[in-house]
Amino acid sequence: MANVLTDLAADIYKAADVVGRELVGFIPSSTMNSDVSVRAAKGDVVRASFTREAAAVDVNESMTVPEGNDQTVDNKVLTLDNSRAVQIPYTGEDIRSLNNGIGFETVYGDQIKQAMRTLVNEMEEDLAQEAYTNASRAFGTAGTTPFGSDFSEIAEIRQILVDNGMPPNDGQASLVMNTLAGTNLRQLAELQRANEAGGTDLLRQGTLLDLQGLMIKESAQVQQHTKGTGSSYLTNGTVAIDGTSIAADGGTGTILAGDVVSFAADTANKYVVGSALSGGSFDLNAPGARVALPDNNAISIANSYAANVAFHRAALEIAMRAPAVPEGGDTADDAMTVVDPFSGLTFEVRVYKGYRKTMIEVASTWGVKAWKPEYISLLLG
């Protein structure tokens, strides 16, 4: 196989460096499972095991060792359901024309950069969608950008996470928000005063500082959720603490995954719907109801919102592989794997030669998974 990419490798890695600085927040805040030595096909899976909450027993002295309680270990699956590529065709005349002007290498490097940018944005959007639709609970006012007067909302969403059992002090929790929320946060006077903020990074460079134990990041892919049309629903039967299945009747319209609901008997909590209303019931994301809910209790649905998300790195994962090729290879004349040095994302660049024409492909296979909804909360905007 000819090494046709060798002379262009510097352009490819330079492009990767630039893309690594795109406005992404979910990717660097998530667990990244990237193995450049393994290929995968669309539909392949990555498995993970999760233990359940353990039950305690009384200690009773005995000359016989107790059997112990059996425990169930859950098996969860992340599916690599995206295999995507950006393809760049070139004819000999195209290259000759470019070399008579700005130069093929310059344009080629820019095209690789844009190809990676496209794929990075798709991955970031997948993570944003997965994160917010699997959040446990929410805080804030739907339709109102947070941090209008202070940053107390950060303490509130952190409380949701630590009440759910998230490790509070390991430095792995982040708040990823849109630029509207970021602008409000930057304008808070107490964060701009060096004596109160502990430095001038925000005032001079606009750098968002860690607050209340959360790393603060912005993303261009924060999702805008449009609420369902449901109204006047009531609980149809009681719901126990930790219950996730909510039977509902008496109302009309839809309750969608990602909707934020509250109950008349529990005004302190705003819950995120995990699966839409179907067959007379819908599901809340784990850990479920925080208080027992009575029968015929009114269900309220919050307005549409911007889904700013706080989460622990262990809650969300992106797995990436190079796309599968046939045994023995395909007609590619050359191929190289590029790892983005900033985000760790894996891309494969392949060159295919045809009749007086070349096609350059930048590709990746990936999937995302919210493993632990308990470690995800929403800050409504």
VOBA-1610 file (N, C-alpha, C; in pm, whole numbers, padded with zeros to 5 digits, always signed):
BEGIN
Met+00085-00120+00000Met+00000+00000+00000Met+00088+00124+00000Ala+00066+00214-00092Ala+00146+00336-00101Ala+00115+00428+00016Asn+00218+00499+00062Asn+00201+00589+00175Asn+00164+00729+00126Val+00048+00741+00064Val+00009+00868+00003Val-00029+00972+00108Leu-00054+00931+00232Leu-00091+01027+00336Leu+00028+01081+00414Thr+00146+01022+00394Thr+00261+01059+00476Thr+00294+01206+00466Asp+00297+01259+00345Asp+00334+01399+00326Asp+00228+01495+00379Leu+00107+01445+00398Leu-00002+01531+00443Leu-00035+01513+00591Ala+00043+01426+00658Ala+00012+01396+00798Ala+00015+01521+00885Ala+00110+01610+00860Ala+00119+01732+00941Ala-00007+01815+00929Asp-00065+01823+00808Asp-00189+01898+00789Asp-00303+01833+00866Ile-00307+01701+00867Ile-00414+01629+00935Ile-00407+01654+01086Tyr-00287+01641+01144Tyr-00275+01661+01288Tyr-00296+01807+01328Lys-00252+01898+01242Lys-00279+02038+01268Lys-00428+02065+01270Ala-00500+02004+01177Ala-00646+02019+01173Ala-00709+01963+01300Ala-00659+01848+01346Ala-00713+01788+01469Ala-00694+01881+01587Asp-00578+01949+01595Asp-00554+02042+01704Asp-00656+02154+01704Val-00688+02208+01587Val-00784+02318+01578Val-00922+02272+01619Val-00965+02156+01570Val-01098+02106+01604Val-01110+02077+01753Gly-01000+02039+01816Gly-01003+02012+01959Gly-01042+02133+02042Arg-01038+02252+01982Arg-01074+02373+02054Arg-01213+02423+02018Glu-01291+02345+01950Glu-01429+02383+01920Glu-01508+02397+02050Leu-01620+02469+02044Leu-01702+02494+02162Leu-01783+02369+02196Val-01719+02275+02261Val-01786+02153+02306Val-01768+02141+02456Gly-01871+02091+02524Gly-01863+02072+02667Gly-01897+01932+02712Phe-01985+01865+02637Phe-02026+01731+02677Phe-01915+01629+02653Ile-01844+01641+02542Ile-01740+01542+02509Ile-01630+01539+02616Pro-01567+01653+02650Pro-01461+01645+02750Pro-01510+01616+02891Ser-01640+01627+02915Ser-01695+01600+03048Ser-01739+01455+03065Ser-01740+01379+02956Ser-01790+01241+02958Ser-01674+01142+02963Thr-01707+01019+03000Thr-01610+00910+02988Thr-01589+00881+02840Met-01464+00879+02796Met-01434+00851+02655Met-01371+00714+02643Asn-01435+00630+02564Asn-01387+00494+02539Asn-01342+00488+02394Ser-01212+00510+02373Ser-01159+00521+02238Ser-01043+00425+02222Asp-01061+00323+02140Asp-00958+00222+02116Asp-00921+00224+01968Val-00806+00283+01936Val-00767+00299+01796Val-00724+00167+01732Ser-00701+00065+01814Ser-00653-00062+01759Ser-00767-00156+01720Val-00891-00119+01754Val-01005-00207+01730Val-01103-00138+01636Arg-01150-00213+01535Arg-01254-00162+01446Arg-01390-00211+01494Ala-01494-00143+01453Ala-01629-00182+01492Ala-01725-00153+01379Ala-01829-00232+01372Ala-01936-00210+01275Ala-02053-00141+01343Lys-02132-00072+01265Lys-02253-00011+01318Lys-02341-00119+01379Gly-02385-00097+01502Gly-02467-00195+01572Gly-02390-00278+01672Asp-02255-00274+01670Asp-02178-00344+01772Asp-02206-00281+01908Val-02177-00356+02015Val-02211-00310+02150Val-02089-00310+02240Val-02094-00224+02340Val-01999-00220+02450Val-02079-00247+02577Arg-02037-00346+02655Arg-02114-00387+02773Arg-02048-00336+02900Ala-02130-00309+03000Ala-02081-00266+03131Ala-02169-00328+03238Ser-02110-00358+03353Ser-02185-00416+03464Ser-02206-00310+03572Phe-02321-00317+03640Phe-02356-00222+03745Phe-02418-00298+03862Thr-02371-00266+03982Thr-02426-00329+04102Thr-02542-00247+04156Arg-02633-00315+04223Arg-02748-00248+04283Arg-02719-00212+04428Glu-02808-00130+04485Glu-02796-00094+04626Glu-02802-00221+04712Ala-02710-00230+04808Ala-02700-00351+04890Ala-02786-00339+05015Ala-02839-00453+05061Ala-02918-00458+05185Ala-02827-00500+05301Ala-02845-00437+05416Ala-02768-00470+05536Ala-02849-00566+05624Val-02778-00644+05705Val-02842-00738+05798Val-02782-00721+05937Asp-02853-00769+06037Asp-02801-00769+06172Asp-02686-00869+06185Val-02587-00833+06264Val-02476-00925+06292Val-02515-01012+06410Asn-02522-01143+06389Asn-02557-01238+06494Asn-02443-01338+06509Glu-02388-01344+06632Glu-02277-01435+06657Glu-02320-01580+06633Ser-02230-01657+06571Ser-02261-01796+06542Ser-02133-01870+06508Met-02129-01999+06536Met-02016-02082+06496Met-02026-02124+06349Thr-02136-02086+06285Thr-02157-02118+06143Thr-02148-01990+06061Val-02066-01993+05957Val-02053-01875+05870Val-02183-01857+05792Pro-02242-01738+05796Pro-02368-01719+05723Pro-02348-01728+05572Glu-02455-01763+05502Glu-02451-01777+05357Glu-02431-01642+05287Gly-02484-01535+05345Gly-02482-01406+05277Gly-02600-01391+05184Asn-02629-01270+05146Asn-02742-01243+05058Asn-02697-01239+04912Asp-02771-01308+04828Asp-02741-01303+04685Asp-02760-01161+04633Gln-02676-01120+04540Gln-02686-00987+04481Gln-02697-00999+04329Thr-02773-00909+04272Thr-02791-00906+04127Thr-02700-00800+04067Val-02624-00840+03967Val-02537-00747+03893Val-02601-00722+03757Asp-02636-00596+03732Asp-02701-00561+03606Asp-02601-00550+03493Asn-02646-00583+03374Asn-02565-00573+03254Asn-02630-00470+03161Lys-02558-00361+03134Lys-02610-00258+03046Lys-02526-00251+02919Val-02588-00202+02812Val-02525-00208+02680Val-02521-00070+02616Leu-02407-00034+02563Leu-02391+00085+02479Leu-02379+00037+02335Thr-02465+00086+02248Thr-02465+00045+02108Thr-02395+00150+02022Leu-02303+00104+01939Leu-02236+00191+01843Leu-02329+00208+01723Asp-02421+00303+01733Asp-02528+00313+01634Asp-02504+00422+01530Asn-02382+00479+01529Asn-02348+00578+01427Asn-02219+00537+01358Ser-02222+00529+01228Ser-02101+00509+01148Ser-02107+00613+01038Arg-02032+00721+01055Arg-02049+00839+00972Arg-01917+00881+00910Ala-01925+00944+00795Ala-01805+00987+00725Ala-01832+01116+00649Val-01727+01193+00630Val-01728+01305+00538Val-01635+01268+00423Gln-01684+01277+00302Gln-01608+01233+00184Gln-01573+01353+00097Ile-01446+01359+00059Ile-01392+01474-00014Ile-01334+01425-00147Pro-01402+01448-00260Pro-01351+01401-00389Pro-01258+01503-00454Tyr-01157+01453-00524Tyr-01065+01539-00598Tyr-01032+01477-00733Thr-01034+01557-00836Thr-00983+01516-00967Thr-00842+01574-00983Gly-00771+01523-01082Gly-00639+01577-01110Gly-00643+01723-01146Glu-00746+01764-01217Glu-00760+01904-01253Glu-00785+01992-01132Asp-00863+01938-01033Asp-00886+02013-00910Asp-00755+02043-00839Ile-00671+01941-00824Ile-00544+01957-00753Ile-00451+02051-00829Arg-00445+02035-00961Arg-00360+02122-01042Arg-00403+02268-01029Ser-00533+02291-01032Ser-00584+02427-01021Ser-00549+02487-00885Leu-00562+02406-00777Leu-00529+02456-00644Leu-00381+02486-00631Asn-00297+02401-00689Asn-00152+02421-00680Asn-00107+02543-00759Asn-00188+02586-00854Asn-00158+02710-00926Asn-00200+02833-00846Gly-00269+02811-00737Gly-00315+02921-00654Gly-00269+02907-00511Ile-00365+02887-00417Ile-00333+02884-00274Ile-00257+02759-00233Gly-00270+02650-00309Gly-00199+02527-00278Gly-00291+02419-00227Phe-00274+02297-00279Phe-00359+02184-00241Phe-00350+02151-00093Glu-00224+02151-00038Glu-00207+02112+00102Glu-00284+02205+00195Thr-00285+02334+00165Thr-00357+02430+00250Thr-00507+02404+00249Val-00563+02388+00129Val-00707+02363+00118Val-00743+02228+00175Tyr-00659+02127+00147Tyr-00683+01992+00197Tyr-00689+01992+00350Gly-00592+02061+00414Gly-00592+02068+00560Gly-00718+02132+00614Asp-00765+02238+00548Asp-00888+02304+00591Asp-01009+02211+00575Gln-01011+02134+00468Gln-01123+02042+00447Gln-01124+01930+00550Ile-01008+01880+00587Ile-01000+01780+00694Ile-01050+01839+00825Lys-01010+01964+00851Lys-01055+02032+00972Lys-01207+02041+00976Gln-01267+02082+00864Gln-01412+02096+00859Gln-01482+01960+00869Ala-01421+01857+00812Ala-01479+01723+00822Ala-01484+01677+00968Met-01372+01696+01039Met-01369+01659+01180Met-01465+01744+01261Arg-01474+01872+01226Arg-01567+01960+01297Arg-01709+01910+01284Thr-01748+01867+01164Thr-01883+01814+01142Thr-01909+01693+01230Leu-01814+01599+01234Leu-01833+01476+01311Leu-01832+01505+01461Val-01744+01596+01505Val-01741+01634+01647Val-01874+01692+01689Asn-01931+01780+01607Asn-02059+01840+01642Asn-02170+01735+01651Glu-02167+01635+01563Glu-02267+01528+01571Glu-02251+01448+01700Met-02127+01418+01738Met-02104+01345+01863Met-02148+01427+01984Glu-02115+01555+01982Glu-02153+01644+02092Glu-02306+01651+02103Glu-02375+01660+01991Glu-02521+01666+01994Glu-02580+01536+02046Asp-02523+01422+02007Asp-02571+01293+02058Asp-02558+01286+02209Leu-02444+01330+02261Leu-02424+01330+02406Leu-02521+01424+02476Ala-02543+01542+02418Ala-02635+01639+02478Ala-02777+01582+02485Gln-02820+01516+02377Gln-02953+01455+02372Gln-02965+01342+02473Glu-02864+01256+02477Glu-02864+01143+02570Glu-02864+01190+02715Ala-02788+01295+02742Ala-02776+01344+02879Ala-02907+01400+02931Tyr-02968+01490+02855Tyr-03084+01559+02911Tyr-03207+01469+02918Thr-03224+01378+02823Thr-03341+01290+02827Thr-03328+01182+02935Asn-03210+01167+02993Asn-03190+01068+03099Asn-03164+01132+03235Ala-03184+01263+03247Ala-03160+01331+03374Ala-03259+01286+03480Ser-03215+01288+03604Ser-03300+01243+03715Ser-03406+01348+03749Arg-03362+01468+03781Arg-03454+01575+03817Arg-03401+01707+03762Ala-03477+01813+03784Ala-03443+01943+03726Ala-03462+02052+03829Phe-03396+02165+03802Phe-03414+02284+03883Phe-03416+02405+03789Gly-03486+02510+03830Gly-03491+02632+03752Gly-03628+02655+03692Thr-03640+02763+03617Thr-03766+02801+03554Thr-03755+02780+03404Ala-03838+02692+03350Ala-03836+02664+03208Ala-03865+02791+03128Gly-03781+02820+03030Gly-03799+02938+02948Gly-03728+03061+03000Thr-03662+03051+03115Thr-03589+03164+03172Thr-03442+03127+03185Thr-03354+03205+03122Thr-03210+03178+03129Thr-03161+03195+03271Pro-03086+03095+03325Pro-03039+03104+03464Pro-02930+03211+03482Phe-02898+03236+03607Phe-02793+03329+03650Phe-02828+03474+03619Gly-02956+03507+03627Gly-02997+03643+03602Gly-02949+03739+03709Ser-02935+03691+03833Ser-02893+03780+03941Ser-02783+03722+04029Asp-02770+03588+04034Asp-02664+03524+04111Asp-02643+03383+04055Phe-02555+03307+04119Phe-02529+03171+04070Phe-02574+03065+04170Ser-02679+03097+04246Ser-02729+03003+04346Ser-02786+02876+04282Glu-02826+02882+04154Glu-02881+02762+04088Glu-02780+02648+04085Ile-02651+02681+04083Ile-02550+02576+04078Ile-02554+02491+04204Ala-02570+02555+04319Ala-02580+02480+04444Ala-02703+02389+04444Glu-02812+02435+04383Glu-02936+02357+04381Glu-02922+02231+04295Ile-02862+02244+04176Ile-02849+02125+04092Ile-02742+02030+04147Arg-02642+02086+04215Arg-02544+01999+04281Arg-02612+01919+04392Gln-02704+01981+04464Gln-02773+01910+04571Gln-02850+01790+04516Ile-02913+01807+04399Ile-02983+01694+04337Ile-02888+01579+04316Leu-02769+01608+04265Leu-02673+01502+04233Leu-02621+01433+04359Val-02583+01510+04461Val-02528+01447+04581Val-02636+01376+04660Asp-02760+01426+04657Asp-02869+01354+04723Asp-02893+01219+04655Asn-02861+01211+04526Asn-02876+01085+04453Asn-02758+00992+04472Gly-02655+01036+04545Gly-02541+00949+04573Gly-02417+00975+04490Met-02415+01082+04413Met-02298+01111+04331Met-02177+01142+04419Pro-02057+01091+04384Pro-01937+01131+04458Pro-01918+01283+04450Pro-01915+01353+04565Pro-01922+01499+04560Pro-01789+01571+04543Asn-01677+01505+04574Asn-01552+01580+04584Asn-01439+01521+04501Asp-01471+01450+04394Asp-01363+01391+04315Asp-01327+01474+04192Gly-01390+01592+04176Gly-01355+01680+04066Gly-01397+01632+03930Gln-01496+01542+03922Gln-01538+01484+03795Gln-01679+01527+03752Ala-01737+01624+03821Ala-01872+01670+03787Ala-01863+01802+03710Ser-01951+01817+03610Ser-01950+01936+03525Ser-02091+01989+03507Leu-02098+02118+03478Leu-02221+02180+03431Leu-02193+02230+03290Val-02268+02176+03193Val-02253+02216+03053Val-02377+02296+03015Met-02356+02418+02969Met-02468+02509+02945Met-02451+02579+02811Asn-02557+02645+02767Asn-02548+02721+02642Asn-02483+02857+02667Thr-02456+02929+02559Thr-02385+03056+02573Thr-02471+03165+02635Leu-02605+03151+02630Leu-02691+03247+02698Leu-02668+03243+02848Ala-02667+03121+02903Ala-02639+03106+03046Ala-02497+03150+03077Gly-02403+03117+02986Gly-02264+03157+03006Gly-02248+03308+03010Thr-02322+03379+02925Thr-02315+03525+02924Thr-02368+03583+03054Asn-02482+03530+03102Asn-02535+03576+03231Asn-02434+03554+03344Leu-02370+03436+03343Leu-02275+03404+03449Leu-02155+03498+03444Arg-02109+03528+03324Arg-01993+03618+03311Arg-02025+03760+03358Gln-02150+03798+03352Gln-02188+03935+03387Gln-02211+03955+03536Leu-02206+03848+03615Leu-02226+03862+03758Leu-02108+03936+03820Ala-02137+04043+03889Ala-02031+04129+03942Ala-01940+04055+04039Glu-01998+03967+04123Glu-01916+03901+04226Glu-01813+03807+04166Leu-01837+03759+04042Leu-01739+03672+03978Leu-01632+03751+03903Gln-01656+03879+03879Gln-01558+03962+03810Gln-01464+04034+03905Arg-01504+04046+04032Arg-01416+04111+04129Arg-01308+04014+04174Ala-01184+04049+04148Ala-01072+03958+04172Ala-01065+03914+04318Asn-01097+04004+04411Asn-01087+03970+04553Asn-01192+03867+04594Glu-01304+03860+04521Glu-01409+03762+04552Glu-01398+03637+04467Ala-01356+03654+04341Ala-01346+03539+04250Ala-01217+03462+04269Gly-01118+03523+04335Gly-00991+03454+04356Gly-00895+03468+04240Gly-00925+03554+04143Gly-00837+03575+04028Gly-00905+03662+03925Thr-00832+03691+03817Thr-00885+03780+03713Thr-00915+03707+03583Asp-00917+03574+03585Asp-00936+03497+03462Asp-01067+03531+03394Leu-01176+03540+03471Leu-01306+03571+03412Leu-01308+03714+03360Leu-01260+03807+03439Leu-01263+03948+03401Leu-01177+03974+03277Arg-01057+03916+03271Arg-00964+03948+03162Arg-00980+03857+03041Gln-00995+03727+03064Gln-01001+03632+02952Gln-01140+03574+02926Gly-01236+03598+03014Gly-01369+03541+02997Gly-01375+03394+03031Thr-01274+03344+03103Thr-01268+03203+03138Thr-01366+03173+03252Leu-01454+03076+03229Leu-01550+03039+03332Leu-01480+02954+03438Leu-01492+02993+03563Leu-01427+02924+03673Leu-01515+02814+03729Asp-01452+02714+03790Asp-01527+02609+03859Asp-01604+02673+03975Leu-01728+02629+03992Leu-01812+02685+04098Leu-01885+02573+04171Gln-01890+02583+04302Gln-01968+02490+04386Gln-01933+02344+04358Gly-01808+02317+04321Gly-01766+02179+04296Gly-01797+02129+04156Leu-01844+02215+04067Leu-01873+02175+03929Leu-01780+02248+03833Met-01726+02175+03735Met-01652+02238+03627Met-01754+02301+03531Ile-01734+02427+03498Ile-01830+02501+03416Ile-01784+02503+03271Lys-01869+02455+03182Lys-01835+02449+03040Lys-01955+02497+02957Glu-01925+02537+02834Glu-02030+02577+02741Glu-02029+02482+02621Ser-02144+02472+02555Ser-02156+02388+02437Ser-02251+02453+02337Ala-02215+02439+02210Ala-02303+02489+02104Ala-02418+02394+02077Gln-02415+02275+02140Gln-02516+02173+02111Gln-02614+02150+02225Val-02618+02239+02323Val-02721+02228+02428Val-02858+02223+02360Gln-02939+02125+02399Gln-03065+02099+02329Gln-03179+02188+02377Gln-03267+02220+02286Gln-03389+02294+02318Gln-03505+02195+02316His-03564+02170+02432His-03672+02072+02441His-03807+02139+02424Thr-03890+02082+02337Thr-04027+02128+02317Thr-04121+02035+02392Lys-04194+02088+02486Lys-04280+02007+02573Lys-04392+01939+02495Gly-04444+01833+02554Gly-04562+01769+02498Gly-04687+01853+02517Thr-04796+01806+02463Thr-04921+01882+02467Thr-05013+01842+02583Gly-04964+01756+02671Gly-05049+01703+02777Gly-05095+01806+02878Ser-05216+01785+02931Ser-05270+01872+03036Ser-05376+01797+03114Ser-05395+01838+03239Ser-05502+01789+03328Ser-05489+01642+03365Tyr-05371+01584+03354Tyr-05353+01443+03393Tyr-05347+01430+03544Leu-05394+01314+03593Leu-05388+01277+03733Leu-05321+01141+03746Thr-05258+01118+03862Thr-05203+00984+03886Thr-05318+00884+03897Asn-05299+00769+03837Asn-05400+00662+03840Asn-05348+00551+03930Gly-05362+00570+04061Gly-05307+00478+04159Gly-05192+00545+04234Thr-05150+00483+04341Thr-05044+00539+04424Thr-04907+00505+04365Val-04808+00586+04401Val-04669+00564+04358Val-04582+00565+04483Ala-04506+00458+04504Ala-04420+00448+04622Ala-04291+00528+04600Ile-04221+00558+04710Ile-04090+00620+04701Ile-04000+00532+04615Asp-03924+00591+04527Asp-03836+00525+04428Asp-03913+00469+04310Gly-04046+00482+04310Gly-04124+00434+04196Gly-04094+00516+04071Thr-04086+00450+03958Thr-04056+00519+03832Thr-04171+00513+03733Ser-04259+00416+03745Ser-04371+00402+03653Ser-04491+00481+03706Ile-04540+00575+03625Ile-04651+00661+03666Ile-04771+00633+03576Ala-04875+00572+03632Ala-05000+00555+03559Ala-05076+00687+03565Ala-05130+00728+03451Ala-05196+00859+03443Ala-05326+00849+03366Asp-05426+00925+03410Asp-05552+00929+03337Asp-05617+01066+03357Gly-05732+01086+03294Gly-05809+01208+03312Gly-05764+01325+03230Gly-05652+01315+03159Gly-05603+01429+03083Gly-05606+01404+02933Thr-05551+01497+02859Thr-05543+01486+02714Thr-05404+01529+02667Gly-05368+01484+02548Gly-05242+01525+02488Gly-05126+01434+02525Thr-05007+01474+02483Thr-04888+01390+02496Thr-04801+01431+02615Ile-04733+01334+02674Ile-04624+01357+02768Ile-04503+01290+02707Leu-04401+01367+02675Leu-04288+01318+02597Leu-04166+01292+02683Ala-04076+01205+02634Ala-03946+01188+02698Ala-03874+01321+02700Gly-03821+01357+02815Gly-03757+01487+02832Gly-03847+01592+02893Asp-03978+01570+02894Asp-04067+01663+02964Asp-04033+01666+03112Val-04051+01781+03172Val-04029+01796+03316Val-04164+01805+03384Val-04190+01711+03476Val-04321+01704+03542Val-04305+01722+03693Ser-04411+01769+03755Ser-04418+01778+03901Ser-04556+01733+03945Phe-04569+01708+04074Phe-04693+01654+04129Phe-04741+01744+04243Ala-04872+01753+04257Ala-04930+01840+04360Ala-04883+01800+04499Ala-04859+01671+04520Ala-04816+01623+04651Ala-04665+01636+04673Asp-04593+01683+04572Asp-04447+01692+04581Asp-04399+01814+04503Thr-04421+01931+04559Thr-04385+02055+04488Thr-04235+02084+04494Ala-04161+02009+04577Ala-04018+02036+04593Ala-03934+01978+04479Asn-03989+01884+04404Asn-03910+01815+04303Asn-03970+01829+04164Lys-03882+01845+04066Lys-03920+01844+03925Lys-03854+01724+03861Tyr-03935+01633+03808Tyr-03886+01507+03756Tyr-03877+01510+03603Val-03780+01435+03550Val-03763+01427+03405Val-03821+01295+03356Val-03906+01304+03254Val-03972+01186+03197Val-03872+01108+03112Gly-03857+00978+03142Gly-03764+00895+03067Gly-03825+00830+02946Ser-03949+00787+02956Ser-04019+00730+02841Ser-04158+00791+02833Ala-04201+00818+02712Ala-04323+00895+02688Ala-04449+00821+02734Leu-04555+00898+02754Leu-04685+00840+02789Leu-04732+00747+02679Ser-04760+00624+02716Ser-04806+00522+02621Ser-04884+00417+02698Gly-05002+00383+02650Gly-05082+00282+02717Gly-05125+00323+02857Gly-05134+00453+02881Gly-05182+00500+03011Gly-05076+00519+03117Ser-04947+00512+03081Ser-04842+00534+03181Ser-04717+00590+03115Phe-04635+00655+03196Phe-04504+00701+03153Phe-04404+00673+03263Asp-04275+00683+03232Asp-04171+00651+03330Asp-04089+00774+03365Leu-04055+00784+03493Leu-03957+00881+03539Leu-03818+00818+03533Asn-03716+00899+03511Asn-03580+00848+03519Asn-03543+00817+03663Ala-03445+00728+03681Ala-03396+00690+03814Ala-03339+00814+03884Pro-03354+00824+04015Pro-03400+00720+04108Pro-03551+00719+04131Gly-03630+00792+04053Gly-03774+00788+04068Gly-03827+00886+04172Ala-03949+00861+04215Ala-04019+00952+04307Ala-03946+00965+04440Arg-03934+01088+04488Arg-03866+01114+04616Arg-03962+01108+04734Val-04092+01119+04709Val-04194+01104+04813Val-04304+01015+04756Ala-04383+00955+04844Ala-04496+00874+04800Ala-04603+00965+04741Leu-04661+00923+04629Leu-04763+01002+04561Leu-04898+00932+04573Pro-05002+01006+04612Pro-05134+00945+04626Pro-05205+00929+04492Asp-05315+00858+04495Asp-05400+00843+04377Asp-05467+00977+04344Asn-05497+00997+04216Asn-05567+01118+04170Asn-05493+01247+04206Asn-05360+01241+04198Asn-05280+01359+04228Asn-05247+01431+04097Ala-05264+01563+04097Ala-05247+01641+03975Ala-05102+01639+03926Ile-05086+01622+03794Ile-04955+01620+03729Ile-04941+01748+03645Ser-04835+01822+03667Ser-04809+01943+03591Ser-04689+01922+03500Ile-04694+01979+03381Ile-04585+01969+03285Ile-04524+02107+03264Ala-04393+02118+03284Ala-04324+02246+03269Ala-04320+02289+03123Asn-04295+02416+03102Asn-04285+02470+02966Asn-04161+02416+02894Ser-04152+02445+02766Ser-04033+02411+02688Ser-03912+02482+02747Tyr-03794+02423+02729Tyr-03675+02476+02798Tyr-03548+02444+02721Ala-03442+02519+02756Ala-03307+02486+02711Ala-03246+02393+02814Ala-03188+02281+02767Ala-03145+02174+02856Ala-02997+02188+02893Asn-02968+02279+02987Asn-02835+02283+03048Asn-02825+02163+03143Val-02711+02094+03141Val-02701+01966+03211Val-02582+01964+03305Ala-02605+01920+03429Ala-02498+01891+03524Ala-02487+01740+03537Phe-02365+01689+03535Phe-02349+01543+03543Phe-02208+01506+03584His-02195+01385+03635His-02066+01327+03672His-02011+01252+03551Arg-01880+01250+03539Arg-01819+01183+03423Arg-01863+01036+03411Ala-01884+00970+03524Ala-01923+00829+03521Ala-02065+00809+03469Ala-02143+00916+03461Ala-02283+00903+03419Ala-02298+00888+03270Leu-02203+00939+03192Leu-02220+00952+03048Leu-02094+00904+02977Glu-02111+00824+02874Glu-01995+00769+02802Glu-02014+00782+02652Ile-01904+00808+02583Ile-01901+00800+02438Ile-01793+00698+02401Ala-01830+00602+02320Ala-01737+00499+02273Ala-01714+00519+02124Met-01588+00517+02081Met-01552+00541+01941Met-01458+00433+01892Arg-01476+00395+01767Arg-01390+00299+01700Arg-01371+00343+01555Ala-01268+00289+01492Ala-01255+00306+01347Ala-01360+00218+01279Pro-01422+00265+01171Pro-01524+00184+01102Pro-01469+00052+01051Ala-01555-00047+01045Ala-01515-00180+01000Ala-01480-00180+00852Val-01385-00267+00815Val-01352-00292+00675Val-01355-00442+00653Pro-01371-00488+00528Pro-01376-00632+00502Pro-01245-00700+00539Glu-01251-00830+00564Glu-01131-00909+00589Glu-01037-00897+00469Gly-00913-00859+00496Gly-00819-00840+00387Gly-00816-00699+00334Gly-00905-00612+00383Gly-00905-00472+00343Gly-00997-00443+00227Asp-01013-00315+00195Asp-01093-00274+00080Asp-01001-00208-00023Thr-01055-00124-00107Thr-00976-00066-00215Thr-00903+00062-00174Ala-00903+00096-00045Ala-00831+00215-00001Ala-00683+00202-00033Asp-00625+00310-00086Asp-00484+00309-00120Asp-00398+00338+00001Asp-00453+00406+00100Asp-00382+00436+00223Asp-00483+00471+00331Ala-00443+00456+00456Ala-00530+00489+00569Ala-00444+00525+00688Met-00493+00616+00770Met-00426+00648+00895Met-00531+00686+00999Thr-00500+00652+01125Thr-00589+00686+01237Thr-00535+00811+01305Val-00625+00906+01330Val-00587+01032+01393Val-00664+01045+01524Val-00592+01069+01632Val-00653+01093+01762Val-00643+01241+01794Asp-00755+01305+01814Asp-00758+01445+01851Asp-00686+01461+01985Pro-00575+01534+01990Pro-00497+01541+02113Pro-00567+01614+02228Phe-00672+01689+02200Phe-00741+01763+02305Phe-00861+01686+02359Ser-00940+01626+02269Ser-01062+01558+02314Ser-01047+01407+02321Gly-00945+01352+02255Gly-00928+01207+02251Gly-01015+01138+02149Leu-01089+01212+02069Leu-01175+01153+01967Leu-01091+01085+01859Thr-01144+00975+01806Thr-01072+00895+01708Thr-01134+00911+01570Phe-01051+00942+01473Phe-01095+00951+01334Phe-01004+00866+01247Glu-01059+00814+01140Glu-00979+00745+01041Glu-00987+00820+00909Val-00870+00846+00851Val-00862+00911+00721Val-00818+00806+00620Arg-00896+00789+00513Arg-00865+00690+00410Arg-00867+00758+00273Val-00782+00710+00184Val-00773+00762+00049Val-00808+00650-00049Tyr-00906+00677-00136Tyr-00948+00582-00239Tyr-00915+00641-00375Lys-00849+00561-00461Lys-00812+00608-00594Lys-00900+00545-00701Gly-00950+00628-00791Gly-01031+00581-00903Gly-00968+00620-01034Tyr-01050+00638-01133Tyr-01002+00675-01266Tyr-00987+00827-01272Arg-00860+00871-01269Arg-00826+01013-01271Arg-00896+01092-01158Lys-00920+01022-01050Lys-00991+01085-00939Lys-00954+01018-00808Thr-00952+01097-00701Thr-00924+01048-00567Thr-01035+01092-00472Met-01070+01005-00378Met-01169+01041-00277Met-01106+01022-00139Ile-01107+01128-00059Ile-01054+01125+00077Ile-01172+01117+00173Glu-01166+01024+00268Glu-01276+01004+00363Glu-01226+01019+00505Val-01302+01095+00586Val-01278+01107+00730Val-01398+01043+00799Ala-01374+00941+00882Ala-01486+00862+00934Ala-01463+00820+01078Ser-01573+00788+01145Ser-01568+00734+01281Ser-01698+00659+01308Thr-01689+00557+01392Thr-01806+00484+01440Thr-01817+00509+01590Trp-01937+00549+01637Trp-01949+00583+01778Trp-02090+00554+01831Gly-02099+00554+01962Gly-02227+00546+02031Gly-02215+00614+02165Val-02328+00653+02223Val-02328+00721+02353Val-02426+00650+02446Lys-02403+00666+02576Lys-02491+00602+02674Lys-02488+00678+02805Ala-02607+00704+02861Ala-02619+00756+02997Ala-02633+00636+03090Trp-02524+00601+03156Trp-02526+00481+03241Trp-02602+00504+03371Lys-02588+00624+03428Lys-02644+00649+03562Lys-02724+00779+03562Pro-02854+00771+03536Pro-02939+00891+03541Pro-02934+00961+03677Glu-02904+00886+03783Glu-02897+00947+03916Glu-02789+01054+03923Tyr-02689+01044+03838Tyr-02577+01138+03840Tyr-02595+01248+03734Ile-02717+01271+03687Ile-02745+01374+03587Ile-02862+01458+03636Ser-02849+01590+03627Ser-02960+01678+03660Ser-02965+01791+03558Leu-03083+01853+03545Leu-03103+01961+03450Leu-03107+02096+03520Leu-03047+02195+03455Leu-03067+02335+03493Leu-03146+02397+03381Leu-03275+02422+03406Leu-03365+02467+03300Leu-03331+02609+03257Gly-03341+02631+03126Gly-03317+02765+03072Gly-03423+02801+02971
//
